[in-house]
Amino acid sequence: MSATSDTIDLRSVFRKIRAKWWLFLLTVPMCVGAALFYLKTTPKKYEVQSVLLLGEKKRSGFGDNSEFIKGTSYLSNSTELEDKITVLTSNRIMTSTLQRLGFGITYFETKYFKTQEHYTYPPFFIRLDSVAVQVIDLPIHVSVDTASRTYRVYSKGKNVRLYNVATQEVLPELLPTYELDQTVPMDSMFIGDHMSFRINFPEDRTYDPKSDYYFVLNSLQDLVTSYRNSTAAVELSDKSNVVYLSLQVEVVNKGVDFLNKLMETYIEFELDKQQRKGVNTIEFIDKQIGTVSDSLQKVESSMENFRGSSGGMMSASNSSEALFEERSRLEDERSIILRRRNYCATVLDKIRSSSDLRNVPAPSSSGIDDPVLNNLVIEITRLSADLAALNLSTGARSNPTVIAMERKIKNLTASLAQTAESLVEQAEISLVEVNGRLSRTNYQYSQLPEQERQLVNIERKFKLSDNLYNYLMEKRAEAGIAIASDQIDKSIVDQARMKGLKHVSPAKAKVLGGALFLGLLIPIGLILIRDLIRDRIDDVEELKRLSKLPVLAMVPASKRRRILPDEPKSILAESFRTARVNLQYLNADSARQVIGFTSSSSGEGKTFCAVNLATVMAQSGKRTIIIDADMRRPNVSKMLEMPEGPGLSTWLIGEATIDALIQPTDIPDMDVIGAGPIPPNPLDLAESPRMAQLIETLRGRYDQIIIDASPLGLVSEYVLLMRSVDITLYVVREGKTERSALHMINDMVAEKKMRNVDLLLNDVKSRNGDGYSYYTK
């Protein structure tokens, strides 16, 4: 770092920090005290955790891992874990959970700046008027007077929202201002402005007069948003379907109740979603049973009528039965082909019309045993149901999970359409073949006697209807048993409980550590900011850092304006003796008879230093004269307590002799030339040749000539005087001189506009370890 650098000097900053040690005694206790108050008044938060299993393989009620009924293959579910977590924390599940818990009203008690929520045992119980519109998110204070058996309800707020309790909707309008203050008997219902309820006061409850009791009505939407944002669901690992649910709450029991109810609600939701598929299958079978039952009754009536009209013919011959069996088999085969074709045609119609495929029965329930078609329908149905739940949860079609699921459903639907079209084509080919064989069998059958053919037809219809009816009844019973004994792949592994033995926030160690750090940082920051903003010279180290010019001496701060003759060993006198000695040795190779004093601005002690340096030089036996060349603001005569008279300005305009200017002082060997009357043109006078003539004359009479000139940073007179000056002492006052003034003098020296320049640091404050402490002991 260069000597003239104005960047932060760490050693200088450290010295300034050490000098302001008392600031730390203020800020550290204040910050630590504020932290202790924060820890005392801030409600503690605890973490509640539970464990939920998602994805265990489902088993039927008979313990068989295989599919119990092909028509109920909807029990299979391979949902990805991310989708399940999204559904678990969806708005739909959260809303259902919170509706069951009744978190709509929260009770609080504030005492000694500490607010505590009451959940298990509140101070009172609020029963809202469900048909009234109520204010929400506003503390409603209740003050109980057990002596008079009354309670006071009061509240105040701005931009208050309104809530329809019956519909659980937040109304769009706001109340700009709201104020409530009423007192009613304890057994009466409270009816106020947008506030209507009844309070039940527990008989065994006492009320502390120093406590402030209040409650807040929460909207269902706000509760859902709050709990959804604060509930974390984290999977155990990539290879596991176990999910950890966690929640930070102020009341442990409330958090436990919420997580337990959330898991129960989710499991019930998944079970209901699965059973809806089974219900759809049973409804389809019931419709088929109704149709077959009507046909069976008609066939039974036809058989009874035929037997009565045929003279008691009870059965057909073996050949007739053989033809009948073949004919029945072919018709059954034809029926199966038609069902396959009709089912696939129905699926294609739904796809082409963009209908919802969630309610399409499984193909196996229609007697279609095609694994590819069956799996496609099941997968599309499952994904469509999950997509509907996600739409309710996120409410945005731009959600990446929603987009991925829609793309997957679209691809599966295209595969389903292709498979269905292929099956329809195969069915048409098979139908042509079966119809041909059936025509030949029908021809052989037509050669049989009329009554035998009629009986065979009736028996065929009866057996067909009876078999189909029994088959459908069997399948319906199996589907009902499977639904009743169903177990889904979600289960609660661990009920909710508090994690650990301590609260998680606020963290005492972190808060106190942060407060201590802040208490140390504040004064350091203030000192650094002050150092960056404050453009002042604060000590000799900074002065040396900002300028390469030699520092002649440091003048201590003093209330006296000059050295007293009877105190030759004072700190002030010693500092100027040091300046005198340093002048002799630091400038040994140059003339040093004429010394000019200047500074950057007024008030930096230029005249003070000039008078006192002249004093110590006179006391050392040198004939010394001090000239007050600051004709704009002369101060030398005032400091020496001498009368005003002819002075420098008088000489420069040619109205006085040199001897008339010189005045002796009360100090031996020390004379003074005052500034004289203040002229209107000091700069013009400073350019006069008589100035150089005066100094040359004084060189022959005095050993030392001290010139107290105008500030260099304000006016230009000293630039003209420098031609007659041997050494320039540039006065810098600690805490006042700006750093930019050092840049100016450095530039002038570097450009050789000035020569033989020394710095004199004035008004130095006493610090332990500096040179002045020796003289104060």
Secondary structure, DSSP 8 states (H G I E B T S, - for coil): --TT--S--HHHHHHHHHHTHHHHHHHHHHHHHHHHHHHHHS--BEEEEEEEEE----B-TT--SS-S-GGGGGG-----HHHHHHHHTSHHHHHHHHHHHT-SEEEEEEETTEEEEESSS-SSEEEE-TTSEEEESS-EEEEEETTTTEEEEEEEEEEEEEEETTTTEEEEEEEEEEEEEEEEETTS-EEETTEEEEEE--TT----TT-EEEEEE--HHHHHHHHHHH-EEEES-TT--EEEEEEEESSHHHHHHHHHHHHHHHHHHHHHHHHHHHHHHHHHHHHHHHHHHHHHHHHHHHHHHHHHHTTS-----HHHHHHHHHHHHHHHHHHHHHHHHHHHHHHHHHHHTT---TT---GGGGT---HHHHHHHHHHHHHHHHHHHHHHHH--TT-HHHHHHHHHHHHHHHHHHHHHHHHHHHHHHHHHHHHHHHHHHHHHHHTS-HHHHHHHHHHHHHHHHHHHHHHHHHHHHHHHHHHHT-B-SEEEEEEEEESSSS--BS-HHHHHHHHHHHHHHHHHHHHHHHHHH--B--SHHHHHHH--S-EEEEEE--S-SS--TT-TTSHHHHHHHHHHHHHHHHTTTS--SEEEEEESSTTSSHHHHHHHHHHHHHHTT--EEEEE---SS--HHHHTT----S-HHHHHTT-S-HHHHEEE-SSTTEEEE---S--S-HHHHHTSHHHHHHHHHHHTT-SEEEEE---TTT-SHHHHHGGG-SEEEEEEETTTSBHHHHHHHHHHHHTTSS-SEEEEEEEE---TTSGGGGTT-
